């Protein structure tokens, strides 16, 4: 599997730019990375246990922490920080982004959920 050669976060765009040694380059939105977190909290502990995470349209990444030479831990501004994103997982998220995102949007629609956070009520 290709190794990461560049990892750069654009705070303004809320996009993680990832380049691999095979020449592949991906722009992965923070929202996408958050809702597809490899954590057990999101993925569950077995097949069919994945949690659909709604209302993360505006989420950003606060920290990127290296995990050995094979992964990073992403800390999001919604305080989720338990997922370890291996190079293999980031590559798959980039390569299959269109299909994974379409499935996420289908799952949201089936559950009547939204990417947008609930509207705030006036104080």
ABEGO torsion letter per residue (X at the ends): XBBBABBBBBAAAGBBBBBBAAGBBBBBBAAAAAAABABAAAAEABBGABBBBBGAAABBBABBBBBEAABBBBBBAAGBAABBBBAAAAAAAAAAAAAAAAAAAAAAAAAGBBABBBBBBBX
